[in-house]
Amino acid sequence: MMRATRSQFAAVLYAKDLVRVAAFYAEVIGLAVIERRAGHVVLESPTFQLVIVAVPPRIGAGIEIADPPTRREENPIKLVFFVPSLAESRPQVSSLGGELNPLEREWSFQGARVCDGHDPEGNVFQLRQVIPDH
């Protein structure tokens, strides 16, 4: 029997390489793997749930993932995650197959230091580090 989620918010992200993309978000964002089944992985924090769903093979066959991946900037949705440190996240993102924009492209927004990047499949995301005493 599956347990009910504690999360208040959730998002679903489709991935060609389910295992790699789930590992990327679990490590970079610090989400716990609460369910792993054929076809999906559920990652969760106390307030947010991210479900990574495998793209069906018939669709995945037509998806080309470049190395390094090409950003999918045409997507109208960008996931945003708060992290303790952009500086500490930067090498972690890179080692897991993603990329953050260069340091000079970071900016401030609503009391946070902000940087866009992409995951191993080119899905665009944003990391935010809260600026203390702001």
C-alpha positions as a printed NumPy array, in Angstrom:
array([[  0.   ,   0.   ,   0.   ],
       [  1.343,   3.426,  -0.937],
       [  1.427,   6.142,   1.67 ],
       [ -0.228,   9.5  ,   1.178],
       [  2.121,  12.318,   0.281],
       [  2.951,  15.048,   2.789],
       [  3.754,  17.487,   0.017],
       [  1.697,  20.576,  -0.667],
       [  2.945,  21.102,  -4.231],
       [  4.052,  18.771,  -7.006],
       [  5.333,  18.704, -10.565],
       [  5.751,  15.981, -13.167],
       [  8.751,  15.846, -15.483],
       [  9.073,  13.397, -18.375],
       [ 12.499,  11.902, -19.04 ],
       [ 14.039,   9.636, -21.643],
       [ 16.603,   8.351, -19.107],
       [ 14.448,   7.953, -15.999],
       [ 17.228,   6.749, -13.699],
       [ 19.714,   9.492, -14.64 ],
       [ 17.231,  12.37 , -14.417],
       [ 15.778,  11.12 , -11.107],
       [ 19.297,  10.801,  -9.647],
       [ 20.118,  14.33 , -10.859],
       [ 17.192,  15.954,  -9.04 ],
       [ 17.536,  13.761,  -5.943],
       [ 21.187,  14.79 ,  -5.553],
       [ 21.116,  18.43 ,  -6.65 ],
       [ 17.895,  19.417,  -4.899],
       [ 18.154,  16.997,  -1.999],
       [ 14.831,  15.261,  -2.594],
       [ 14.273,  11.818,  -1.094],
       [ 13.322,   8.9  ,  -3.321],
       [ 10.046,   7.692,  -1.834],
       [  8.92 ,   5.406,  -4.65 ],
       [ 10.689,   3.718,  -7.541],
       [  8.657,   1.659,  -9.983],
       [  8.805,   0.694, -13.621],
       [  7.959,   3.888, -15.443],
       [  8.362,   6.461, -12.67 ],
       [ 10.31 ,   7.675,  -9.659],
       [  8.754,   9.844,  -6.949],
       [ 11.057,  12.348,  -5.217],
       [  9.868,  14.333,  -2.234],
       [ 10.629,  16.926,   0.428],
       [  8.256,  17.917,   3.235],
       [  6.476,  20.399,   0.953],
       [  7.223,  19.378,  -2.657],
       [  6.952,  16.246,  -4.742],
       [  8.638,  15.745,  -8.115],
       [  7.516,  12.763, -10.173],
       [  9.905,  11.74 , -12.938],
       [  8.029,   9.711, -15.556],
       [  9.691,   7.667, -18.284],
       [  8.884,   8.812, -21.788],
       [  7.182,   5.89 , -23.568],
       [  9.697,   4.019, -25.781],
       [  7.764,   4.786, -29.   ],
       [  8.087,   8.523, -28.242],
       [ 11.593,   8.279, -26.757],
       [ 12.896,   6.711, -29.97 ],
       [ 12.359,  10.062, -31.67 ],
       [ 14.033,  12.136, -28.956],
       [ 17.715,  12.906, -29.465],
       [ 19.682,  13.945, -26.367],
       [ 22.898,  15.678, -27.401],
       [ 26.109,  15.444, -25.36 ],
       [ 26.242,  17.976, -23.818],
       [ 22.455,  18.339, -23.867],
       [ 20.807,  21.16 , -25.784],
       [ 18.624,  23.378, -23.614],
       [ 14.904,  23.06 , -24.231],
       [ 14.25 ,  26.773, -23.841],
       [ 10.976,  26.687, -25.765],
       [  9.224,  24.983, -22.842],
       [  6.803,  27.438, -21.166],
       [  7.482,  26.029, -17.672],
       [ 10.676,  26.347, -15.627],
       [ 11.019,  24.441, -12.355],
       [ 12.523,  26.501,  -9.514],
       [ 14.34 ,  24.962,  -6.546],
       [ 15.857,  26.585,  -3.458],
       [ 19.316,  25.333,  -2.494],
       [ 21.581,  26.216,   0.434],
       [ 24.427,  27.356,  -1.845],
       [ 24.726,  28.077,  -5.561],
       [ 28.503,  27.733,  -5.277],
       [ 28.187,  24.212,  -3.834],
       [ 25.488,  23.255,  -6.341],
       [ 27.525,  24.326,  -9.37 ],
       [ 30.044,  21.399,  -9.412],
       [ 27.352,  18.943,  -8.338],
       [ 25.105,  19.926, -11.261],
       [ 28.031,  19.544, -13.649],
       [ 29.168,  16.171, -12.286],
       [ 25.636,  14.799, -12.72 ],
       [ 25.393,  15.785, -16.388],
       [ 23.679,  19.164, -16.12 ],
       [ 24.95 ,  22.724, -16.396],
       [ 24.384,  26.04 , -14.643],
       [ 24.871,  29.357, -16.4  ],
       [ 28.241,  31.009, -15.692],
       [ 28.657,  32.919, -12.429],
       [ 28.417,  36.282, -14.217],
       [ 24.87 ,  35.39 , -15.346],
       [ 23.556,  34.998, -11.783],
       [ 21.193,  37.72 , -10.587],
       [ 19.202,  38.788,  -7.51 ],
       [ 15.448,  38.317,  -7.26 ],
       [ 13.161,  38.609,  -4.232],
       [ 15.932,  38.235,  -1.666],
       [ 17.681,  35.368,  -3.436],
       [ 20.697,  34.813,  -5.66 ],
       [ 19.383,  33.114,  -8.83 ],
       [ 20.877,  31.035, -11.629],
       [ 19.306,  29.112, -14.514],
       [ 20.595,  25.797, -15.76 ],
       [ 19.565,  22.559, -17.408],
       [ 19.432,  18.909, -16.387],
       [ 21.058,  15.978, -18.256],
       [ 18.255,  16.006, -20.855],
       [ 18.225,  19.766, -21.432],
       [ 15.188,  20.581, -19.275],
       [ 15.61 ,  24.135, -17.977],
       [ 15.443,  24.744, -14.225],
       [ 16.384,  27.546, -11.856],
       [ 18.244,  27.384,  -8.552],
       [ 17.783,  30.04 ,  -5.886],
       [ 19.908,  30.689,  -2.818],
       [ 18.264,  32.847,  -0.17 ],
       [ 20.43 ,  35.839,   0.754],
       [ 20.747,  36.019,   4.577],
       [ 19.347,  39.081,   6.342],
       [ 17.364,  40.14 ,   3.328]])
